[in-house]
Amino acid sequence: MRSPQSRLTKLFPILAIAVAATGALRPDSFVAAQFMIIPLLASIMFMMGLTLTRDDAQRIARDPRPVAVGVALQFLLMPILALTLAKLLQLSTPLTVGMVLVGSCAGGTASNVICFLARGDVALSVSMTFVSTLIGVVATPLLSQFYLAEQVAVDELAMIESLLQIVFVPVISGFCFRAVLPRLSAALQPALPLFSVICILFIIGIVVALNAPQLRGIGPLIVLAVVLHNALGIAGGFTLSRLFGFDLKQSQTIAIEVGMQNSGLAAALSLQFFSATAALPAALFSIWHNISGALLAGHWGRQRDSLKYLLADVKDSEMDGA
């Protein structure tokens, strides 16, 4: 019998579309909650910290290569893809800023759910999200400054300070909370995916509501840019991971992590440092990457049950042992 949280994660893409539609058609339902974006993000980061264990840290220390390569691909590939697509499609400056911010952010917590549904390497997924989240405190502002310097002024120091408050402190607090109160943390674990999904849905609704006027006149180019950004990130992450010699499950996990960004954080930074229009790519990405991720997870999950993929995993294991 499926648990409520399992059913909710399966319905996540549909719920994301429903919440986004509500935000677009009835923005008053969410606009007043704009002040909640940062607390909601901090809550998600705290919950991420609660899921981490010493075993996760030891696993990274024992075999850091998959995490290191995956995180490097995320921060190298995604911002370059974002800026390239924005220039090729001749997006406006605010939309270009939004695209680059999405590409410069760490992996999103939704990627861990998608990886689980795809029957990927969940431990690698969580480790990558954790490491990229901490590195992103510095990497996101610096990458934004590097790629956007010719178009807008980026206050990277203020952005780092903001990310320390929104990301670093909550994640470390969650990790310490679990270390100090392990029994209470264990009791909370089953509810964490549910609360994370609720927080993400609220963020989607708020960001879409704030962009309701712009969404009514949205052009196909920004939608195309977001879809291509996500698709090329997944394809690039998978292809390059295979070239680095990682097995099928690891490569699929890295692909999901690279292609799925913390778009909620990108939206918050766009609103805080730029404009509501700059948050539009993040709002669209929040909706689309959950839809594409769920579809991909279903496809890979079914394929993993097939003889072809079982044989591929065996072959990879034999090559690793050779």
C-alpha positions as CSV (number, residue, x, y, z in Angstrom):
1,M,0.0,0.0,0.0
2,R,1.4,3.4,-1.0
3,S,2.1,6.0,1.7
4,P,0.5,9.5,1.4
5,Q,3.9,11.0,0.7
6,S,4.6,8.5,-2.1
7,R,1.3,9.4,-3.7
8,L,2.0,13.1,-3.2
9,T,5.4,12.9,-4.9
10,K,3.8,11.0,-7.8
11,L,1.3,13.8,-8.1
12,F,3.9,16.5,-7.7
13,P,4.0,17.6,-11.3
14,I,0.2,17.8,-11.5
15,L,0.0,19.7,-8.3
16,A,2.7,22.1,-9.5
17,I,0.7,22.9,-12.6
18,A,-2.5,23.3,-10.6
19,V,-0.8,25.7,-8.1
20,A,0.8,27.6,-10.9
21,A,-2.5,28.0,-12.7
22,T,-4.1,29.3,-9.5
23,G,-1.3,31.8,-9.0
24,A,-1.7,33.0,-12.6
25,L,-5.5,33.2,-12.6
26,R,-6.0,34.3,-9.0
27,P,-2.7,36.1,-8.0
28,D,-4.4,37.6,-4.9
29,S,-4.3,34.1,-3.4
30,F,-0.5,34.2,-3.1
31,V,0.8,37.8,-3.6
32,A,0.3,38.7,0.1
33,A,2.5,35.7,1.0
34,Q,5.6,37.1,-0.8
35,F,7.4,37.6,2.5
36,M,7.2,33.8,3.0
37,I,9.5,32.9,0.1
38,I,12.7,33.1,2.1
39,P,11.4,31.4,5.3
40,L,10.0,28.6,3.1
41,L,13.4,28.2,1.4
42,A,15.1,28.2,4.7
43,S,12.7,25.5,5.9
44,I,13.5,23.3,2.9
45,M,17.2,23.7,3.6
46,F,16.8,22.9,7.3
47,M,14.9,19.7,6.3
48,M,17.7,18.8,3.9
49,G,20.1,19.1,6.8
50,L,17.9,16.8,8.8
51,T,18.2,14.0,6.1
52,L,22.0,14.1,6.2
53,T,24.0,11.6,8.3
54,R,27.7,11.0,9.1
55,D,27.5,8.0,6.7
56,D,26.8,10.5,3.9
57,A,29.9,12.5,4.8
58,Q,32.0,9.3,5.0
59,R,30.7,8.1,1.7
60,I,31.8,11.3,0.0
61,A,35.2,11.0,1.7
62,R,35.6,7.4,0.5
63,D,34.6,8.0,-3.1
64,P,34.5,11.7,-3.9
65,R,34.8,11.4,-7.7
66,P,31.1,11.1,-8.6
67,V,30.1,14.0,-6.4
68,A,33.0,16.1,-7.5
69,V,32.4,15.5,-11.2
70,G,28.6,15.9,-10.8
71,V,28.9,19.2,-8.9
72,A,31.6,20.5,-11.4
73,L,29.3,19.7,-14.3
74,Q,26.4,21.5,-12.6
75,F,28.2,24.7,-12.0
76,L,30.1,24.7,-15.3
77,L,27.5,23.4,-17.7
78,M,24.2,25.0,-16.6
79,P,25.2,28.7,-16.5
80,I,26.9,28.4,-19.9
81,L,23.8,26.8,-21.3
82,A,21.6,29.5,-19.8
83,L,23.6,32.4,-21.2
84,T,24.0,30.7,-24.6
85,L,20.3,30.0,-25.0
86,A,19.4,33.5,-23.8
87,K,21.7,35.0,-26.5
88,L,20.6,32.7,-29.2
89,L,16.9,33.3,-28.5
90,Q,17.6,37.1,-28.0
91,L,15.8,37.2,-24.6
92,S,15.5,40.6,-22.8
93,T,18.0,41.5,-20.2
94,P,15.8,40.7,-17.2
95,L,14.9,37.3,-18.6
96,T,18.6,36.7,-19.4
97,V,19.4,37.5,-15.8
98,G,16.8,35.1,-14.6
99,M,18.1,32.3,-16.9
100,V,21.7,32.7,-15.7
101,L,20.6,32.8,-12.0
102,V,18.7,29.5,-12.5
103,G,21.8,28.0,-14.2
104,S,24.1,29.3,-11.4
105,C,22.2,27.8,-8.5
106,A,22.8,24.5,-6.8
107,G,20.7,21.4,-7.4
108,G,17.1,21.4,-6.0
109,T,15.8,19.2,-3.3
110,A,13.1,17.9,-5.7
111,S,15.9,16.1,-7.6
112,N,16.3,13.7,-4.6
113,V,12.6,12.8,-5.0
114,I,12.9,12.3,-8.7
115,C,16.1,10.2,-8.3
116,F,14.2,8.0,-5.8
117,L,11.3,7.5,-8.3
118,A,13.9,6.8,-11.1
119,R,15.5,4.1,-8.8
120,G,18.8,5.9,-9.1
121,D,21.6,6.3,-6.6
122,V,19.7,8.2,-3.9
123,A,22.8,8.5,-1.6
124,L,24.8,10.1,-4.5
125,S,21.8,12.4,-5.2
126,V,21.6,13.6,-1.6
127,S,25.4,14.0,-1.4
128,M,25.5,16.1,-4.6
129,T,22.6,18.3,-3.5
130,F,24.3,18.9,-0.1
131,V,27.7,19.7,-1.6
132,S,26.4,21.8,-4.4
133,T,24.2,23.7,-2.0
134,L,27.1,24.6,0.3
135,I,29.4,25.5,-2.6
136,G,26.6,27.5,-4.2
137,V,26.7,30.0,-1.3
138,V,29.9,31.4,-3.0
139,A,29.6,29.9,-6.5
140,T,26.2,31.3,-7.4
141,P,27.1,35.0,-6.7
142,L,30.5,34.7,-8.4
143,L,29.1,32.9,-11.5
144,S,26.3,35.5,-11.8
145,Q,28.8,38.3,-11.6
146,F,31.0,36.6,-14.2
147,Y,28.3,35.9,-16.8
148,L,26.2,39.0,-16.2
149,A,28.8,41.7,-15.6
150,E,28.2,43.2,-19.1
151,Q,24.5,43.5,-18.6
152,V,23.7,44.3,-15.0
153,A,25.4,45.1,-11.7
154,V,25.6,42.1,-9.4
155,D,26.2,42.7,-5.7
156,E,28.0,39.4,-5.1
157,L,28.9,40.2,-1.5
158,A,25.3,41.0,-0.6
159,M,24.2,37.8,-2.4
160,I,26.7,35.7,-0.5
161,E,25.4,37.1,2.8
162,S,21.8,36.4,1.8
163,L,22.8,32.8,0.8
164,L,24.5,32.2,4.1
165,Q,21.3,33.1,5.8
166,I,18.9,31.2,3.5
167,V,21.0,28.1,2.8
168,F,24.2,27.6,4.8
169,V,22.9,28.3,8.3
170,P,19.6,26.2,7.9
171,V,21.4,23.2,6.4
172,I,24.1,23.1,9.1
173,S,21.4,23.7,11.7
174,G,19.4,20.7,10.4
175,F,22.6,18.5,10.4
176,C,23.4,19.5,14.0
177,F,19.8,19.0,15.1
178,R,19.9,15.4,13.9
179,A,23.3,14.8,15.6
180,V,22.0,16.2,18.9
181,L,18.5,14.9,18.8
182,P,18.7,11.7,16.8
183,R,15.4,10.1,18.0
184,L,13.3,13.2,17.4
185,S,15.0,13.6,13.9
186,A,14.2,9.9,13.1
187,A,10.6,10.5,14.1
188,L,10.4,13.5,11.8
189,Q,11.9,11.8,8.7
190,P,8.7,10.3,7.2
191,A,7.1,13.7,7.2
192,L,10.0,15.6,5.6
193,P,9.2,14.8,1.9
194,L,5.6,15.9,2.4
195,F,6.6,19.2,4.0
196,S,9.3,19.8,1.4
197,V,6.7,19.3,-1.4
198,I,4.2,21.7,0.3
199,C,6.9,24.4,0.7
200,I,8.0,24.0,-3.0
201,L,4.4,24.3,-4.1
202,F,3.8,27.5,-2.1
203,I,7.0,29.0,-3.6
204,I,5.8,28.2,-7.1
205,G,2.4,29.7,-6.4
206,I,3.9,32.9,-5.0
207,V,6.4,33.4,-7.8
208,V,3.8,32.8,-10.5
209,A,1.4,35.1,-8.8
210,L,4.0,37.9,-8.7
211,N,4.5,37.4,-12.4
212,A,0.8,37.0,-13.4
213,P,0.7,40.2,-15.6
214,Q,3.8,39.1,-17.5
215,L,2.6,35.5,-17.8
216,R,-0.5,36.6,-19.7
217,G,1.6,38.0,-22.4
218,I,4.4,35.4,-22.2
219,G,6.1,34.5,-25.5
220,P,7.1,31.1,-26.7
221,L,10.8,31.9,-26.6
222,I,11.2,32.0,-22.8
223,V,9.2,28.7,-22.6
224,L,11.5,27.2,-25.2
225,A,14.6,28.5,-23.4
226,V,13.5,26.9,-20.1
227,V,12.6,23.5,-21.7
228,L,15.9,23.4,-23.6
229,H,17.9,24.5,-20.6
230,N,16.5,21.6,-18.6
231,A,16.8,19.0,-21.4
232,L,20.3,19.9,-22.4
233,G,21.4,19.9,-18.8
234,I,20.1,16.4,-18.3
235,A,21.5,15.1,-21.6
236,G,24.9,16.8,-21.0
237,G,25.1,15.5,-17.5
238,F,24.3,11.9,-18.6
239,T,26.6,11.9,-21.6
240,L,29.6,13.5,-19.8
241,S,29.2,11.2,-16.8
242,R,29.3,8.1,-19.1
243,L,32.5,9.5,-20.7
244,F,34.0,9.9,-17.2
245,G,33.4,6.1,-16.8
246,F,30.6,6.2,-14.3
247,D,28.1,3.3,-14.3
248,L,24.5,3.6,-15.6
249,K,22.8,4.3,-12.3
250,Q,25.4,7.0,-11.3
251,S,25.2,8.6,-14.7
252,Q,21.4,8.8,-14.5
253,T,21.6,10.3,-11.0
254,I,24.2,12.9,-12.1
255,A,22.0,13.8,-15.1
256,I,19.0,14.4,-12.9
257,E,21.1,16.5,-10.5
258,V,22.6,18.6,-13.2
259,G,19.4,19.2,-15.0
260,M,17.2,20.0,-12.0
261,Q,18.1,23.3,-10.3
262,N,17.1,25.1,-7.1
263,S,14.7,27.3,-9.0
264,G,13.0,28.4,-5.8
265,L,16.3,29.9,-4.7
266,A,16.8,31.5,-8.1
267,A,13.4,33.1,-7.9
268,A,14.1,34.5,-4.4
269,L,17.4,36.0,-5.5
270,S,15.8,37.4,-8.6
271,L,13.1,39.2,-6.6
272,Q,15.6,40.3,-3.9
273,F,18.3,41.7,-6.2
274,F,16.7,42.3,-9.6
275,S,13.0,42.2,-10.6
276,A,9.8,40.2,-10.8
277,T,10.5,39.7,-14.5
278,A,13.9,38.2,-13.7
279,A,12.1,35.6,-11.5
280,L,9.9,34.5,-14.4
281,P,12.4,31.9,-15.8
282,A,12.7,30.4,-12.3
283,A,9.0,30.2,-12.0
284,L,8.7,28.4,-15.3
285,F,11.7,26.1,-14.5
286,S,10.0,25.2,-11.2
287,I,7.0,23.9,-13.0
288,W,8.8,22.3,-16.0
289,H,11.7,20.5,-14.3
290,N,9.2,18.7,-12.0
291,I,7.1,17.6,-15.0
292,S,10.1,16.5,-17.1
293,G,11.8,14.9,-14.0
294,A,8.7,12.9,-13.2
295,L,8.4,11.7,-16.8
296,L,12.1,10.8,-16.9
297,A,11.9,9.0,-13.6
298,G,9.0,6.9,-14.8
299,H,10.8,6.0,-18.0
300,W,14.1,5.1,-16.3
301,G,12.3,3.3,-13.5
302,R,10.5,1.1,-16.0
303,Q,13.7,0.5,-18.0
304,R,15.6,-0.4,-14.9
305,D,13.2,-3.4,-14.5
306,S,14.0,-4.6,-18.0
307,L,16.6,-7.2,-18.9
308,K,18.5,-4.7,-21.1
309,Y,19.2,-2.3,-18.2
310,L,19.9,-5.1,-15.7
311,L,22.6,-6.5,-18.1
312,A,24.0,-2.9,-18.6
313,D,24.4,-2.6,-14.8
314,V,26.1,-6.0,-14.6
315,K,28.4,-5.0,-17.5
316,D,29.3,-1.8,-15.8
317,S,30.0,-3.6,-12.5
318,E,32.3,-6.1,-14.3
319,M,34.2,-3.2,-16.0
320,D,34.6,-1.5,-12.6
321,G,36.0,-4.7,-11.1
322,A,38.4,-5.4,-14.0
